[in-house]
Amino acid sequence: MNTLVIGNQPRERQRADILRAWKTGQAGEAARLDFESLEGAWQLLNAKRWAILRTMAGQGPLAIREVARRVGRDVRAVHADMRALYLSGVIDKTPEGQMILPYDTIRLDFSFETQKAA
């Protein structure tokens, strides 16, 4: 299964994963997109962009106009949102210029450490 994990993995863990992949020649079990905070992720994955991803899921390549029609939004606004998703690596572009969600699963994995009261 082709999975994208969106989360907030600590930088030390990111570096360790990159080093392990470099040494072994094998990537991790899933593609990752990490943010410093949950708020940073929500800037990219706001409700309208999440709706775009849900609409694209399992549909194969789609033209931006078709995505806009399916989500019931203006083509220019959807184009801007899809550009942000493309530049972040969440969606891809086919040689024909259509957009595709290349993942079977998108998993969110955010955590934070609690501090004990003194």
Helices and strands as residue ranges (DSSP letters): E 3-7, H 11-24, E 31-34, H 38-44, H 47-56, H 64-71, H 75-87, E 92-93, E 99-100, E 105-109
